Amino acid sequence: MNMKFRLSLMNFLEFAVWGAYLTCMGNYLGVAGLGAQISWFYAIQGIVSIFMPTLMGIVADRYMQPQRVLGLCHLLAGAFMLGCWWMGCSAGFGNPLPNKAAFIAMYTLSVAFYMPTIALANTTAFSILKENGMDTVKDFPPIRVLGTIGFIATMWFVNCAVWDGGSFTFTLAENSHKFQYTYMQFFVSGLLSLVLFAYCFTLPECKIGKKESGSKASLVEMFGLNAFKLFKTKKMALFFIFSALLGMCLQVTNGYAGPFITSFKGSPEYAQTFAANNATLLTSISQISEALCILMIPFFLKRFGIKVVMLMSMFAWVFRFGFFGVGNPAMPGVLLFILSCIVYGVAFDFFNVSGGIFVDQECEPSIKASAQGLFMMMTNGIGATFGTLVAGEIVNHYCNWQGDYLLGDWQTCWFIFAAFALVVGVSFALVFKPGDTKAKA
């Protein structure tokens, strides 16, 4: 089987697992009695990303082939996610969870083993591509785009799939039994994780970095922490610092775009609009844009270099938040929601995917997996944790749950987020001087 196809399928499943619940989990949490803790559920992903990707990167660099670590992580992540589904089933449809602490613990364990897989999937793909004589800058983005397609596929599925306990159907009409509002989204995610676990063990072997014979490993090298030496270089230190700052934007719309758009159902003027009743489907435009933007990355990296590409991402975040602030689900306001989703492709890809390629090019082979884990730690770990918690405080200050809807002054929230992204972008333009970091042809 064609190696690019096999890696594409790996990426499809990798992000399909995440897409099943990431953008619609907030809707279920509100029903389950955890609406005020939405920010914490997304922050948990960041907290575990502070250490888990680095630890799993160490294992993949020194002790076990990365594709096998990837598979084992998915086995555990899938099992715990199915545990979340089972607890939701036990509570019953539309009922608050009786044991919220146990649900949070189960969810935490699931994401603790899922979050490292994003960096591990990159490491696996880069390793196999190089082993087969391919160019990561040219060949990786088309492979990675299948991940976005997988994310979209499960978003569409949970948006339309309905299970009422006796029958399974699909609909675009309003239905409170849609997966996007219930615990069934966790079942889809957990099942796909187990499928990917099995698939990972069919992938080709990836070489583990080895020290030269006769050399004695230091304590730092023994634990794989030598990736942190990248901070000694001013260019890389600034890159990682701004990665964390930009990472503060990553989970804001994942956590709150769904509850925000769905909140319009609480207004008689917008209650019957298509967008308000299909928030997950609407926000999937973001991932469609992401899929298209990934394909543009090789051109922009070679043409402009990492600084300009990251600046494009930062200012795209300004528009992402700003358009949400001025739009609504009816015409013509819904067009601004669509524009917000379109610019998301630039906001997300030009930072995450380009950053992964940049890190791969800037570090030595023996620490590549650890360096990808470090990048993940700074963005989805430190950055996303602080960003999500602060965003949660802002949203909870201006909005509150009224029944099934999170209502309030959403416009002020989105404008605050846009202002932050603008400050980060201007600061990055002034202080980051990467030199000649254009990707090699």
C-alpha positions in Angstrom: 0.0 0.0 0.0 1.2 3.5 -0.8 3.1 5.0 2.2 1.6 8.4 1.8 -1.9 6.9 1.9 -1.1 4.9 5.0 0.2 8.0 6.8 -2.9 9.9 5.6 -5.2 7.3 7.1 -3.3 7.5 10.4 -3.8 11.3 10.4 -7.5 10.9 9.4 -8.1 8.7 12.5 -5.9 10.8 14.8 -8.0 13.9 14.4 -11.3 12.1 13.9 -10.9 11.0 17.5 -10.7 14.7 18.6 -13.3 16.1 16.3 -16.1 13.9 17.8 -16.2 16.0 20.9 -13.8 18.9 20.9 -16.2 21.6 19.5 -19.5 20.3 20.9 -18.5 19.0 24.3 -19.6 22.3 25.9 -23.3 21.7 24.9 -23.3 18.4 26.7 -21.5 19.7 29.8 -24.2 22.4 30.2 -26.9 19.7 30.3 -24.8 17.4 32.6 -24.6 20.1 35.2 -21.0 21.1 34.4 -21.6 24.2 32.4 -19.7 26.5 34.7 -16.7 24.2 34.4 -16.4 24.2 30.6 -13.2 26.2 30.7 -11.7 23.6 33.0 -12.5 20.8 30.7 -10.5 22.5 27.9 -7.8 23.6 30.4 -7.3 20.0 31.4 -6.2 19.3 27.9 -3.6 22.1 28.3 -2.5 21.0 31.8 -1.7 17.4 30.7 0.0 18.8 27.6 2.5 20.5 29.9 4.1 17.2 30.7 2.6 14.3 28.9 3.7 15.0 25.3 7.3 15.6 26.6 7.3 12.4 28.6 5.9 10.3 25.7 8.4 12.1 23.4 11.2 10.9 25.7 9.9 7.3 25.5 9.6 7.6 21.7 13.1 9.1 21.4 14.9 6.6 23.6 13.0 3.5 24.5 10.1 2.5 22.1 9.4 3.2 18.5 7.1 6.2 18.2 4.3 4.5 16.2 4.0 1.9 19.0 3.9 4.6 21.7 1.2 6.3 19.6 -0.9 3.1 19.5 -0.6 2.4 23.2 -1.6 6.0 24.1 -4.7 5.6 21.9 -5.6 2.3 23.6 -5.7 4.0 27.0 -7.3 7.2 25.7 -10.0 5.3 24.0 -10.8 3.1 27.0 -11.1 6.1 29.4 -13.2 8.0 26.8 -15.6 5.0 26.6 -15.7 5.3 30.4 -17.1 8.9 30.1 -19.7 7.6 27.7 -20.7 4.8 30.1 -21.1 7.3 32.9 -23.3 9.5 30.7 -25.4 6.5 29.8 -25.8 5.6 33.5 -27.0 9.1 34.3 -29.6 9.0 31.5 -30.5 11.3 28.7 -30.8 15.0 29.7 -29.9 14.4 33.4 -27.1 15.9 35.4 -24.2 13.5 36.2 -24.6 12.1 39.7 -20.8 11.7 40.2 -19.2 14.7 38.5 -15.8 14.1 40.1 -15.5 10.6 38.7 -16.5 11.9 35.2 -13.9 14.6 35.4 -11.2 12.0 36.5 -12.1 9.7 33.6 -12.0 12.5 31.1 -8.7 13.7 32.5 -7.1 10.3 32.0 -8.4 10.1 28.5 -7.0 13.4 27.3 -3.8 12.8 29.3 -3.0 9.9 26.9 -4.6 11.6 23.8 -2.7 14.9 23.8 0.7 13.3 23.3 -0.5 11.5 20.2 -0.6 14.7 18.2 3.1 15.2 18.5 3.7 11.5 18.2 1.7 11.3 15.0 3.9 14.1 13.6 7.1 12.3 14.7 5.9 9.1 13.2 5.0 10.7 9.9 8.3 12.7 9.6 10.4 9.6 10.4 8.6 7.3 7.9 8.7 10.0 5.2 12.5 10.6 5.6 13.1 6.8 5.8 11.4 6.6 2.4 13.4 9.5 0.9 10.5 12.0 0.9 10.5 15.7 1.6 8.7 16.7 4.8 8.0 20.3 3.7 6.4 19.1 0.4 4.9 15.8 1.4 3.7 16.2 5.0 1.0 18.9 4.5 -1.1 16.8 2.0 -0.9 14.0 4.5 -1.8 16.2 7.5 -4.8 17.6 5.6 -6.4 14.1 5.9 -6.3 14.7 9.7 -8.5 17.8 9.2 -10.8 15.9 7.0 -11.1 13.3 9.7 -11.9 16.0 12.2 -14.6 17.4 9.9 -16.1 13.9 9.2 -16.8 13.3 12.9 -18.0 16.8 13.5 -20.6 16.3 10.7 -21.5 12.9 12.1 -22.2 14.0 15.7 -24.0 17.1 14.4 -26.5 15.0 12.4 -26.6 11.6 14.2 -29.5 10.9 16.5 -29.9 8.1 19.0 -33.1 8.2 21.1 -32.6 4.8 22.8 -34.6 2.9 20.2 -33.5 4.1 16.8 -30.6 5.7 15.0 -31.2 8.4 12.4 -29.6 11.5 10.8 -31.2 14.9 10.7 -30.4 18.6 10.3 -33.5 19.6 12.0 -33.7 20.5 15.7 -33.5 17.4 17.9 -32.2 17.4 21.4 -31.0 13.7 21.0 -28.3 14.7 18.5 -24.9 13.4 19.5 -23.6 16.9 19.7 -25.8 17.5 22.7 -25.3 14.1 24.4 -22.8 11.7 25.8 -22.8 9.7 22.5 -20.0 12.0 21.2 -17.7 10.3 23.7 -18.6 6.9 22.4 -17.6 7.9 18.8 -14.3 9.3 20.0 -13.5 6.2 22.2 -14.3 3.7 19.5 -12.2 5.5 16.9 -9.3 5.6 19.3 -9.3 1.9 19.7 -9.4 1.5 15.9 -6.3 3.7 15.6 -4.5 1.7 18.4 -4.8 -1.4 16.2 -3.8 0.4 13.0 -0.6 1.9 14.5 0.8 -1.6 14.9 0.6 -2.2 11.2 2.8 0.9 10.4 6.5 0.5 9.4 9.1 0.6 12.1 10.6 4.0 13.0 14.2 4.2 14.2 14.9 5.2 17.7 17.6 7.9 18.1 20.8 6.3 19.6 23.8 7.8 21.3 27.2 7.3 19.9 28.9 4.2 21.2 31.3 4.8 24.1 29.6 8.0 25.2 28.1 8.2 28.7 24.6 9.7 28.9 24.2 12.6 31.3 21.2 12.7 33.7 19.6 15.3 31.5 20.1 13.1 28.4 18.9 10.0 30.3 15.5 11.6 30.9 15.3 13.1 27.4 15.3 16.6 28.8 18.0 17.9 26.4 15.3 19.2 24.1 15.1 22.1 26.6 18.6 23.2 25.4 16.8 24.8 22.5 15.9 27.6 24.9 19.6 28.6 24.9 19.2 29.9 21.4 17.4 33.3 21.4 15.6 32.6 18.2 14.1 29.3 19.5 13.4 30.8 23.0 11.4 33.6 21.5 9.7 31.1 19.1 8.6 28.9 22.0 7.5 31.9 24.2 5.3 33.3 21.4 4.1 29.8 20.7 2.7 29.7 24.3 1.1 33.2 23.9 -0.5 32.2 20.6 -1.5 28.9 22.2 -3.7 30.9 24.5 -6.1 31.4 21.6 -6.2 27.8 20.5 -9.0 26.4 22.7 -11.1 29.5 23.1 -13.4 28.9 20.1 -13.2 25.1 20.6 -14.7 25.6 24.0 -17.1 28.4 23.4 -18.0 28.7 19.7 -20.6 25.9 20.1 -22.3 27.2 23.3 -22.1 30.8 21.8 -23.9 29.9 18.5 -26.3 27.6 20.2 -27.2 30.3 22.7 -29.1 32.1 20.0 -31.7 29.4 20.4 -32.6 31.2 23.6 -33.7 34.3 21.6 -37.1 34.1 19.8 -35.6 36.1 16.9 -32.9 33.5 16.1 -34.3 30.3 17.7 -35.3 28.7 14.4 -32.3 29.7 12.3 -30.3 26.9 10.7 -27.0 28.1 12.2 -28.3 28.2 15.8 -29.6 24.6 15.5 -26.5 23.2 13.7 -23.6 24.9 15.5 -21.3 21.9 15.1 -22.0 21.8 11.3 -21.4 25.5 10.9 -18.1 25.5 12.8 -16.9 22.7 10.7 -16.4 25.3 8.0 -13.3 26.2 10.1 -11.9 22.7 9.5 -12.7 22.8 5.8 -10.8 26.1 5.6 -8.0 24.4 7.7 -7.8 21.6 5.1 -7.4 24.0 2.3 -4.8 26.2 4.1 -2.6 23.2 5.0 -2.0 22.8 1.2 -0.7 26.4 1.0 1.8 26.0 3.8 4.8 24.8 1.6 4.4 27.8 -0.7 4.2 30.3 2.1 7.0 28.8 4.1 9.4 28.8 1.1 8.3 32.2 0.0 8.1 34.1 3.3 9.7 32.1 6.1 8.4 31.2 9.5 8.0 34.8 10.9 5.6 36.0 8.2 3.7 32.8 8.3 3.2 33.0 12.1 2.3 36.7 11.8 -0.4 35.8 9.3 -1.7 33.3 11.9 -1.7 35.8 14.7 -3.7 38.5 12.8 -6.0 35.8 11.5 -6.9 35.2 15.2 -7.9 38.8 15.5 -10.4 38.4 12.7 -11.6 35.0 14.0 -12.7 36.5 17.3 -13.8 39.9 15.8 -16.2 38.4 13.3 -17.9 36.3 16.0 -18.3 39.5 18.0 -20.3 41.3 15.3 -22.2 38.4 13.7 -25.4 36.5 14.4 -27.2 33.4 13.0 -29.6 35.3 10.6 -28.8 36.8 7.3 -26.6 38.8 6.8 -25.0 38.4 10.2 -24.4 34.7 9.6 -22.0 35.6 6.8 -19.7 37.1 9.5 -19.8 33.7 11.3 -18.8 32.0 8.0 -15.9 34.5 7.5 -14.7 33.8 11.1 -14.7 30.1 10.2 -12.8 30.7 6.9 -10.0 32.7 8.6 -9.6 30.0 11.2 -7.7 27.9 8.6 -5.0 30.5 8.5 -5.1 31.1 12.2 -4.7 27.4 13.1 -2.6 25.9 10.3 -0.1 28.7 9.7 0.9 28.3 13.3 0.5 24.7 14.3 1.6 22.9 11.2 4.3 25.4 10.1 5.6 25.4 13.7 5.9 21.6 13.7 7.9 21.7 10.5 10.1 24.5 11.8 10.9 22.6 15.0 11.7 19.5 13.0 14.2 21.5 10.8 15.8 23.3 13.7 16.7 20.4 16.0 19.1 17.5 15.8 17.7 14.0 15.0 18.3 12.6 18.6 15.8 15.0 20.1 13.2 15.4 17.4 10.3 13.6 19.2 11.2 15.4 22.5 11.3 18.8 20.6 7.9 18.1 19.1 6.7 17.3 22.6 8.2 20.6 23.9 6.4 22.6 21.1 3.2 20.8 22.1 3.8 21.6 25.8 4.2 25.3 25.1 1.2 25.6 22.8 -1.5 23.1 23.8 0.0 22.9 27.3 1.1 26.1 29.0 -0.5 28.5 26.5 -3.9 26.7 26.1 -4.2 26.1 29.8 -3.8 29.8 30.8 -5.8 31.0 27.8 -8.7 28.7 28.4 -8.9 29.5 32.1 -8.8 33.2 31.5 -11.3 32.9 28.7 -13.6 30.9 31.1 -13.4 33.7 33.7 -14.2 36.3 31.1 -17.2 34.3 29.7 -18.5 33.5 33.2 -18.3 37.2 34.1 -20.3 38.4 31.1 -22.5 35.3 30.5 -24.4 32.7 32.6 -26.4 29.5 32.0 -30.1 30.0 31.7 -31.6 26.6 31.2 -29.7 24.9 28.4 -28.2 28.1 27.0 -25.3 30.3 27.9 -26.6 33.8 27.5 -25.1 37.3 28.1 -22.8 39.9 26.6 -20.9 37.6 24.2 -19.8 40.6 22.0 -17.6 42.0 24.8 -16.0 38.6 25.3 -15.0 38.2 21.7 -13.6 41.7 21.4 -11.4 41.1 24.5 -10.0 38.0 22.8 -9.4 39.8 19.6 -7.5 42.6 21.4 -5.2 40.1 23.0 -4.4 38.4 19.7 -3.6 41.9 18.2 -1.2 42.7 21.0 0.6 39.4 20.6 0.9 39.8 16.8 2.3 43.3 17.1 4.8 42.3 19.8 5.9 39.3 17.7 6.5 41.5 14.7 8.7 43.8 16.7 11.0 41.3 18.6 11.2 38.0 16.7 14.2 37.9 14.3 14.6 34.4 13.0 17.2 35.1 10.3 17.0 32.9 7.3 14.5 30.3 8.3 12.8 29.8 5.0 12.0 26.1 4.4 14.5 24.4 2.1 13.1 23.4 -1.3 
